[in-house]
Amino acid sequence: MLKARVITALALLAVFLVTLFVLPEPAAAIVFGVLAALLAWEWAGLMRIDAAGRFLFAGVVVVSCYMAFDDPEFAYVKLWAASACFWLVLAPLWLWRGWRLSGNDIAGYLTGWILIVPTWAALVALQDGHPWWLFGVMGLVWIADICAYFAGRRWGRHKLAPAISPGKTWEGVGGALVGVCIYSLIGAWVAGISPLDKLGWAPLLLALTAVSVVGDLFESMVKRQAGVKDSSQLLPGHGGFLDRLDSQTSMLPLAALLILGTTP
């Protein structure tokens, strides 16, 4: 299992780095479009939709991505703003109330769409001219996850959301926040930015980290309601793409909105 996890992780990293730093925007958009289709296929599976419905939903998502790519100045910021509204307002309420999604429910399709299409738009827009921003933003989630895991294992006592994800603790969240602060200071040093200037970004970075936690919890809740451990078995040793990108779907669109503003 460990060997499969390592091989899969290295393969994904290689594809990601080539897409990020080598491919031109149209080719990168296609790669990210394939990713969006896979995410949609997995999401439809969590909704317990049949095989035909899963492929149909994946097709709808791909067409949506194509339409956004055809007119980014009109679509991207609107997509990111809609995603921000979902994750900052609706998703926390959803977690609190414990609402359920069921197969062939329009709410399930709309929720999957708002998770995936704005994330695709953020990947494409940040890759085009801002690859290091994209790498750094995604790295924020990776660092938060790693620090949360080790802090939770070492000091975890108080459950964050036991009914949704029993393994997550408040101590893990604290470890994630500390890790993100250290990561931002190192990033400031590498980029030649004054640490004092970087400290002004701290509340924003911590807010993005909090949003990534909401994304993680939200997908955990949906999987628990669906009665599955992983979103799929497409990635040997890692489950599915949604399992690896749950936090990114909540954080990337908001980060793109903050970084690019009205200039996608």
C-alpha positions, -999 to 999 in steps of 0.1 A, spaced: 0 0 0 28 24 9 46 17 -24 13 24 -43 8 56 -24 43 69 -31 42 60 -69 8 76 -73 19 107 -54 51 111 -76 31 106 -108 5 132 -98 33 156 -88 50 152 -121 18 158 -141 10 188 -120 44 204 -123 45 199 -161 10 214 -164 19 243 -141 52 254 -156 55 239 -191 21 237 -208 6 268 -225 -28 280 -212 -50 261 -237 -33 228 -230 -33 234 -193 -70 242 -195 -76 208 -212 -56 189 -185 -76 207 -158 -108 200 -178 -100 163 -176 -95 167 -139 -129 185 -136 -146 156 -155 -131 131 -131 -142 151 -101 -177 154 -115 -178 116 -122 -168 110 -86 -192 135 -72 -221 119 -91 -211 86 -76 -214 100 -41 -249 111 -51 -256 74 -59 -264 83 -96 -262 55 -121 -233 51 -146 -251 70 -174 -259 98 -150 -223 101 -138 -210 105 -174 -238 129 -182 -229 151 -152 -192 150 -161 -202 161 -196 -222 190 -182 -192 201 -161 -169 199 -191 -192 220 -213 -195 246 -185 -157 248 -183 -155 253 -220 -181 280 -220 -162 298 -192 -129 295 -210 -145 310 -241 -154 342 -222 -132 344 -191 -137 381 -184 -174 375 -180 -173 341 -163 -144 337 -140 -150 363 -113 -187 354 -112 -178 318 -107 -153 326 -79 -178 349 -62 -205 323 -63 -181 297 -48 -171 322 -21 -207 327 -11 -212 290 -9 -182 282 12 -184 313 35 -222 313 41 -240 281 29 -214 254 36 -209 262 73 -247 264 78 -250 231 59 -225 214 82 -242 228 113 -276 216 102 -264 183 88 -285 185 56 -284 155 33 -281 151 -4 -299 123 -23 -295 108 -57 -310 126 -87 -316 156 -65 -311 190 -83 -294 203 -51 -268 175 -55 -260 185 -91 -258 222 -83 -236 216 -53 -212 195 -73 -212 221 -101 -203 249 -77 -175 228 -61 -159 219 -94 -163 245 -121 -150 275 -101 -121 254 -90 -113 246 -126 -115 284 -134 -91 292 -106 -66 266 -117 -67 279 -153 -65 316 -144 -37 312 -119 -17 289 -141 -18 315 -169 9 340 -158 8 332 -121 21 296 -118 41 303 -86 10 319 -70 -9 287 -78 18 265 -65 21 286 -33 -17 287 -27 -20 249 -32 10 245 -10 -8 263 18 -33 235 19 -7 208 17 12 223 46 -20 228 66 -30 191 61 4 178 70 7 199 102 -29 191 112 -22 154 108 9 154 130 -4 179 156 -36 159 158 -18 126 163 5 141 189 -18 163 209 -53 157 196 -78 155 225 -108 176 215 -128 165 185 -136 191 158 -167 174 143 -170 139 157 -203 132 138 -186 141 105 -149 132 108 -140 116 141 -102 118 134 -101 156 132 -93 176 163 -91 212 173 -55 206 182 -50 195 146 -66 228 134 -42 247 157 -12 228 142 -25 237 107 -27 274 116 8 274 131 22 256 100 6 281 77 21 310 96 56 294 94 50 286 57 40 322 49 71 336 67 94 312 47 76 322 15 81 359 24 118 352 29 122 333 -4 103 360 -23 123 388 -7 93 403 10 96 419 44 82 396 71 65 426 87 47 431 54 38 394 53 23 396 88 -4 419 73 -15 389 52 -17 366 82 -54 370 89 -61 364 52 -40 333 51 -56 320 83 -90 327 68 -81 307 37 -69 278 59 -102 279 78 -121 277 45 -100 247 35 -110 230 67 -147 236 58 -141 220 24 -125 190 40 -153 186 65 -180 191 38 -167 163 16 -163 140 47 -199 146 55 -211 138 20 -190 106 19 -203 96 53 -239 102 41 -231 81 10 -217 53 32 -183 53 15 -147 58 27 -133 72 -5 -148 91 -34 -135 65 -58 -105 42 -63 -90 60 -93 -58 68 -74 -41 37 -60 -34 42 -23 -51 75 -22 -88 69 -30 -102 95 -55 -94 129 -68 -120 145 -46 -103 130 -16 -71 147 -25 -87 180 -36 -115 185 -11 -98 214 6 -87 229 -27 -122 231 -40 -132 254 -12 -100 275 -10 -87 279 -46 -117 299 -60 -116 323 -30 -78 327 -34 -82 334 -71 -109 360 -64 -85 377 -39 -54 375 -61 -68 383 -95 -98 404 -85 -116 417 -116 -87 408 -139 -90 371 -147 
